[in-house]
């Protein structure tokens, strides 16, 4: 391994935090660690590389940021596509240049295995390919919790839980995290069980503990740490943050529980920022904080009761009921699933079979988020029933195999969609003096900035971004 001339970098990838909410709560002195980081950074607002809302998705935009390729170049459209797309990302280029890298849960990132490095997939793309392999215990458990958090019938087995706890005990679990868990459980028991939504922040802390242990062990030159909890809170609870923006407004009881849910997420992330600041100071690393996107109120379907989501209770049982043969079925985001097949013909047959299911009033039960490629042996689909649907509603099977009762196979996720994606994001590069750059930059600029930061060869092919190094007020960068 070779050491680059510049300091190591830790990418804090906090998905979809909003620049205006950060400024608002920094101004109210609720986010002291974000305030510290902002005051020591070059502060940019980024633009996504697309304008089409269908492509304004984090699994597309993060892939763009890591490769420096715009969507019309890489064409990675699904959450699980990144693993096999084959483009050179910043992690591969670093490994090829002889540097150590690490990644915890960066979205849609291709797996890597290299001496001195570590890799954990995002929870929606996990295929037991973590590296070192011991991390699969962690990755598999967290993936199940994230994908099935809303499904009461998807309980984790005692054996898997025991192995996960044993892993944590030997891989960095901090006493402060144990205390955090105890406080959370006590709040649910003594207060309101609905406060369980805050458990997502516990997963973030557990991830940091494990990340810190591997970071200290391997000392990577480039490491990334991705979390999504606050993006989830914004999607679910923006109407509680700003009820006047919506037609359907939460009542006093809901406000008592969820009124500060979004701010809670930012405050929990602020605690993590403080921990990263200490880790960076101890290791001599430079922090780069980025969000790729942000959010704004989601106001569609208000006249219909809001955007609801329905998920399969047991996806395997449902596909068996329809006679659909497959290699695997994996939940991804919210109401969506990725089914994998032995060949493209089986995938096409599955789509045809699922397409025979309609609600009694005529609407198709599923939509298919694909690009019409009939040669791919997989199928990305999701329940498209967005109005609140009662369990006794009838699903008509046009294949003639008998109608289905909706509630026997689907359940409704409790929260109504309240936030949607916005193309601007935050990018803060520590080592500066708190300067706010007025001109917008692109998320495609992150890739060439890191390439130049580490002095590694630029990849072949067109990359549209520009390096931000000339704009940084970094004394060490100028000296280098």
C-alpha positions in Angstrom: 0.0 0.0 0.0 1.1 3.5 -0.8 0.3 6.6 1.3 -1.1 9.7 -0.6 0.5 13.0 0.0 -2.7 14.6 1.3 -4.6 13.7 4.5 -7.0 10.8 4.5 -10.7 11.6 3.9 -13.9 10.4 5.6 -17.0 11.0 3.6 -20.0 11.5 5.9 -22.9 10.6 3.5 -26.0 11.8 5.5 -28.7 11.2 2.9 -31.1 14.0 1.9 -30.5 16.5 4.8 -31.7 19.9 3.7 -29.4 22.9 3.6 -32.2 25.3 4.8 -33.1 23.1 7.8 -29.4 22.8 8.8 -29.1 26.6 8.7 -32.4 27.0 10.6 -31.4 24.7 13.5 -27.8 25.8 13.6 -29.2 29.3 14.0 -31.3 28.1 16.9 -28.2 26.5 18.4 -29.7 23.0 18.3 -26.9 21.6 16.2 -23.6 22.6 17.8 -21.5 20.0 16.1 -22.8 20.8 12.7 -22.1 24.5 13.6 -18.5 23.5 14.4 -18.1 21.6 11.2 -19.6 24.4 9.1 -17.3 27.0 10.6 -14.2 25.0 9.6 -15.4 24.0 6.1 -15.7 25.3 2.6 -19.5 25.2 2.3 -21.2 24.5 -1.0 -24.8 23.8 -2.2 -24.9 21.1 -4.8 -27.3 20.4 -7.7 -28.2 16.9 -8.8 -27.1 15.8 -12.3 -30.7 15.3 -13.5 -34.0 17.2 -13.6 -36.4 14.4 -14.3 -38.2 13.5 -11.1 -38.1 9.8 -12.1 -34.3 9.9 -11.9 -34.1 12.1 -8.8 -33.5 9.1 -6.6 -30.7 8.7 -4.1 -29.6 5.3 -5.5 -29.0 7.1 -8.8 -27.5 10.3 -7.5 -25.1 8.6 -5.1 -23.9 6.4 -7.9 -23.3 9.5 -10.0 -21.3 11.1 -7.1 -19.1 8.0 -6.6 -18.4 7.5 -10.4 -18.5 11.1 -11.7 -20.8 9.9 -14.4 -24.2 11.5 -15.0 -27.3 9.3 -15.2 -27.4 9.5 -19.0 -23.9 8.0 -19.0 -24.1 5.3 -16.4 -27.9 4.3 -16.7 -28.0 2.8 -13.3 -31.7 3.1 -12.6 -32.5 0.5 -9.8 -31.3 0.4 -6.2 -29.6 -2.9 -6.7 -28.0 -2.2 -10.1 -24.8 -0.6 -8.9 -23.2 -3.8 -7.8 -22.9 -5.1 -11.4 -22.8 -2.0 -13.5 -19.0 -2.2 -13.9 -18.1 1.5 -13.9 -14.9 2.7 -12.2 -15.9 4.5 -9.0 -13.6 6.4 -6.6 -13.1 3.3 -4.4 -11.9 1.1 -7.2 -9.5 3.8 -8.5 -8.1 4.2 -5.0 -7.5 0.5 -4.7 -5.9 0.3 -8.1 -3.6 3.1 -7.0 -2.5 1.1 -4.0 -4.5 2.9 -1.3 -6.7 1.5 1.5 -10.4 2.2 1.4 -13.4 1.5 3.5 -17.2 1.9 3.0 -20.1 1.4 5.4 -23.4 1.3 3.5 -22.7 3.7 0.7 -25.8 3.5 -1.5 -25.7 1.3 -4.6 -21.9 0.9 -4.4 -20.1 -2.0 -6.1 -18.6 -4.5 -3.6 -14.8 -4.6 -3.3 -12.3 -6.9 -1.6 -8.8 -5.7 -1.0 -6.2 -6.2 1.6 -6.4 -3.6 4.3 -9.8 -2.4 3.2 -13.4 -3.0 4.4 -16.8 -3.0 2.8 -20.4 -3.1 4.0 -23.3 -3.0 1.4 -26.2 -0.6 1.8 -29.1 -2.4 3.6 -31.2 -2.7 0.4 -28.5 -4.3 -1.7 -26.9 -6.7 0.8 -26.0 -10.1 -0.7 -23.6 -11.4 2.0 -20.6 -9.9 0.2 -19.2 -7.8 3.0 -15.4 -7.7 3.5 -13.8 -8.9 5.6 -16.5 -11.7 5.7 -16.9 -11.3 9.5 -18.9 -8.2 8.7 -21.7 -10.3 7.0 -23.1 -11.0 10.5 -23.6 -7.3 11.0 -24.7 -6.5 7.4 -27.3 -9.3 7.2 -28.9 -8.4 10.5 -29.1 -4.6 9.8 -30.4 -5.2 6.3 -33.3 -7.3 7.6 -34.2 -4.7 10.2 -34.2 -1.8 7.7 -36.1 -3.6 5.0 -38.7 -5.1 7.3 -39.0 -2.6 10.1 -42.7 -2.1 9.4 -43.6 -5.8 9.1 -44.7 -7.2 12.4 -44.6 -10.8 10.9 -40.9 -10.5 9.9 -39.4 -11.0 13.3 -35.6 -11.8 13.5 -34.7 -15.2 14.9 -33.1 -15.6 18.3 -30.0 -17.2 16.8 -29.4 -14.2 14.4 -30.0 -11.8 17.2 -27.5 -13.6 19.5 -24.9 -13.6 16.7 -25.4 -9.9 16.1 -25.0 -9.0 19.8 -21.9 -11.1 20.1 -20.5 -9.4 17.0 -21.2 -6.0 18.5 -19.6 -6.9 21.8 -16.3 -7.6 20.1 -16.4 -5.0 17.4 -16.6 -1.6 19.0 -19.9 -1.4 20.9 -19.6 1.7 23.1 -21.1 2.1 26.6 -22.8 5.3 25.5 -24.6 3.4 22.8 -25.8 0.8 25.4 -27.1 3.7 27.5 -28.8 5.2 24.5 -30.6 1.9 23.9 -31.7 1.7 27.5 -33.1 5.2 27.4 -35.0 4.5 24.2 -36.6 1.4 25.5 -37.5 3.1 28.8 -39.1 6.0 26.9 -41.3 3.6 24.9 -42.4 1.7 28.0 -43.0 4.7 30.2 -44.4 7.0 27.5 -45.7 6.0 24.1 -44.9 2.8 22.1 -45.0 4.9 18.9 -41.7 6.5 19.9 -40.2 3.3 18.5 -39.7 5.3 15.3 -36.6 6.7 17.0 -34.9 3.3 17.0 -33.5 4.2 13.6 -31.1 6.5 15.3 -29.9 3.6 17.4 -28.9 1.7 14.2 -26.9 4.7 13.1 -25.0 4.7 16.4 -24.4 1.0 16.2 -23.1 1.5 12.7 -20.7 4.2 13.9 -19.4 2.1 16.6 -18.5 -0.7 14.2 -17.2 1.7 11.6 -14.9 3.3 14.1 -13.5 0.0 15.2 -12.7 -1.0 11.6 -11.4 2.5 10.8 -9.0 2.4 13.7 -7.9 -1.1 12.7 -7.3 -0.4 9.0 -6.6 3.4 8.8 -8.1 3.7 5.3 -7.0 6.6 3.1 -10.6 7.1 1.9 -13.7 5.9 3.9 -17.4 6.5 3.5 -20.2 6.3 6.0 -23.8 6.4 4.7 -27.0 6.7 6.8 -30.6 7.2 5.8 -32.7 7.6 9.0 -33.4 11.3 8.7 -34.3 11.0 5.1 -36.8 8.4 6.2 -38.1 10.7 8.9 -38.6 13.5 6.4 -40.5 11.3 4.0 -42.8 10.2 6.8 -43.1 13.2 9.1 -42.7 16.4 7.0 -46.4 17.1 7.5 -45.7 17.1 11.3 -42.8 19.5 10.8 -44.9 21.9 8.7 -48.6 21.0 9.0 -49.8 24.2 7.4 -48.3 23.2 4.0 -50.7 20.2 3.8 -54.4 19.7 3.4 -54.3 16.5 5.6 -52.9 17.7 8.9 -52.0 15.6 11.9 -54.2 15.9 15.0 -52.9 16.9 18.4 -52.2 13.3 19.4 -50.0 12.7 16.4 -48.2 16.0 16.9 -47.4 15.1 20.5 -45.5 12.0 19.2 -44.2 13.0 15.8 -44.1 16.8 15.9 -40.3 16.9 16.5 -39.5 13.7 14.5 -37.5 15.5 11.8 -35.7 17.7 14.2 -34.9 14.6 16.3 -33.2 13.1 13.3 -31.0 16.1 12.7 -30.1 16.3 16.4 -29.2 12.6 16.4 -27.0 13.2 13.3 -25.5 16.1 15.1 -24.3 13.8 17.8 -22.7 11.6 15.2 -20.9 14.7 13.7 -19.4 15.3 17.1 -18.1 11.7 17.1 -16.7 12.1 13.6 -15.0 15.3 14.5 -13.2 13.5 17.3 -12.3 10.5 15.1 -10.9 12.8 12.4 -8.9 14.8 14.9 -7.3 11.6 16.3 -6.5 10.2 12.9 -5.6 13.4 11.0 -8.4 12.9 8.5 -10.4 15.5 6.6 -14.2 15.3 6.9 -16.4 15.8 3.8 -20.1 16.0 4.6 -22.5 15.6 1.7 -26.2 14.8 1.3 -26.5 14.4 -2.5 -30.2 15.5 -2.4 -32.6 17.1 0.0 -36.4 17.1 0.4 -39.5 19.3 0.2 -43.2 18.8 1.0 -44.9 16.1 -1.0 -48.4 17.5 -1.8 -49.7 15.1 -4.4 -52.7 12.9 -3.5 -53.8 15.2 -0.6 -57.3 15.3 -2.1 -57.3 11.4 -2.0 -56.2 11.0 1.6 -52.5 11.3 0.9 -49.9 8.9 -0.6 -50.2 5.6 1.2 -47.9 2.5 0.8 -48.9 -1.1 1.0 -46.4 -4.0 1.3 -46.5 -7.7 1.0 -46.8 -9.5 4.3 -44.8 -12.5 3.1 -43.5 -12.0 -0.4 -42.4 -15.7 -0.8 -45.8 -17.0 0.1 -47.5 -14.6 -2.3 -45.3 -15.6 -5.2 -45.8 -19.2 -4.4 -49.5 -18.7 -4.4 -49.2 -17.4 -8.0 -46.9 -20.2 -9.1 -44.0 -17.8 -9.8 -40.7 -19.6 -9.9 -37.7 -17.5 -8.9 -34.2 -17.7 -7.5 -34.8 -15.0 -4.8 -37.2 -12.2 -3.8 -35.7 -9.3 -1.9 -37.5 -6.2 -0.4 -35.9 -2.9 -1.4 -37.4 0.5 -0.7 -40.8 0.9 1.0 -43.3 -1.0 -1.2 -40.9 -2.4 -3.8 -39.2 -5.7 -4.4 -36.5 -7.2 -6.6 -37.1 -10.7 -7.9 -34.3 -12.6 -9.5 -34.8 -15.5 -12.0 -32.8 -18.2 -13.7 -33.3 -16.5 -17.0 -35.0 -13.6 -18.7 -37.9 -15.7 -19.9 -38.8 -16.6 -16.3 -38.7 -12.9 -15.4 -41.0 -12.0 -18.3 -43.4 -14.8 -17.3 -43.5 -13.4 -13.7 -44.3 -9.9 -15.0 -47.1 -11.3 -17.1 -48.5 -13.2 -14.1 -48.3 -10.3 -11.7 -49.9 -8.1 -14.4 -53.0 -10.3 -14.2 -53.9 -8.9 -10.7 -56.2 -5.9 -10.4 -58.2 -4.3 -7.8 -62.0 -4.7 -8.2 -62.4 -1.2 -9.6 -59.9 -2.0 -12.3 -56.6 -0.6 -11.3 -53.5 -2.8 -11.8 -52.1 -4.1 -8.4 -48.5 -3.7 -9.3 -46.3 -1.4 -11.3 -42.9 -2.3 -12.8 -40.0 0.1 -12.4 -38.0 -1.1 -15.3 -36.7 0.2 -18.6 -38.4 -2.3 -20.8 -35.3 -4.5 -21.1 -36.6 -8.0 -21.9 -33.1 -9.6 -21.6 -32.6 -9.0 -17.9 -33.3 -12.0 -15.6 -34.8 -9.9 -12.8 -38.0 -7.9 -12.1 -38.4 -4.7 -10.0 -42.0 -4.3 -9.0 -44.1 -2.7 -6.2 -47.7 -2.4 -5.1 -49.0 0.8 -6.7 -52.2 1.1 -4.6 -51.6 4.5 -3.0 -55.1 5.2 -1.5 -55.9 3.7 1.9 -57.3 0.3 1.2 -59.3 -1.9 3.6 -58.3 -5.5 4.3 -61.6 -6.8 2.8 -60.9 -5.2 -0.6 -60.9 -7.7 -3.4 -58.0 -8.4 -5.7 -59.3 -9.8 -9.0 -57.0 -12.5 -10.6 -57.7 -12.3 -14.4 -55.8 -15.6 -14.8 -58.8 -17.3 -13.4 -57.1 -18.7 -10.3 -59.6 -17.2 -7.8 -59.8 -13.7 -6.3 -57.7 -12.7 -3.3 -58.5 -10.7 -0.1 -56.2 -7.7 0.0 -55.6 -7.9 3.8 -54.4 -11.5 3.6 -51.4 -10.5 1.6 -50.8 -6.8 2.1 -50.5 -4.4 5.0 -50.4 -0.6 5.1 -47.3 1.2 6.3 -48.5 3.5 9.1 -47.1 6.8 7.8 -48.4 8.8 4.9 -45.8 10.1 2.5 -45.0 13.7 3.4 -41.6 14.5 1.8 -40.3 14.2 -1.7 -36.9 14.7 -3.2 -35.4 18.1 -4.0 -32.3 18.4 -6.3 -30.2 20.6 -4.1 -27.9 19.2 -1.4 -25.1 20.1 1.0 -21.4 19.7 0.5 -19.0 20.8 3.3 -15.3 20.1 2.9 -13.5 20.6 6.2 -10.1 22.4 6.5 -11.4 25.7 5.4 -12.6 28.8 7.3 -16.4 28.6 7.0 -16.5 30.3 3.6 -19.9 29.9 1.9 -19.4 29.6 -1.9 -22.2 31.4 -3.7 -22.0 29.5 -7.0 -23.7 26.1 -7.1 -21.6 23.1 -7.8 -22.7 19.7 -9.1 -22.6 16.4 -7.3 -20.5 15.3 -10.3 -17.7 17.6 -8.9 -17.1 15.3 -5.9 -15.5 12.6 -8.0 -12.8 14.7 -9.7 -12.1 16.6 -6.5 -11.3 13.3 -4.7 -9.2 12.1 -7.7 -7.2 15.3 -7.6 -7.0 15.3 -3.8 -5.3 11.9 -3.8 -3.3 12.5 -7.0 -4.6 9.3 -8.6 -4.8 8.8 -12.4 -8.0 10.0 -14.0 -10.1 7.3 -15.5 -10.7 6.9 -19.2 -13.9 8.3 -20.7 -15.7 11.5 -20.2 -16.4 12.8 -16.7 -18.4 16.1 -16.7 -17.5 17.3 -13.2 -14.7 19.7 -12.3 -12.3 19.5 -9.4 -13.2 21.9 -6.6 -9.6 22.0 -5.2 -8.8 25.4 -6.7 -11.8 26.8 -4.8 -10.8 25.4 -1.4 -9.3 27.6 1.3 -7.1 24.7 2.5 -3.6 25.6 3.5 -2.4 22.0 3.3 -4.0 21.7 -0.2 -2.2 24.7 -1.5 1.1 23.5 -0.1 0.6 20.1 -1.7 
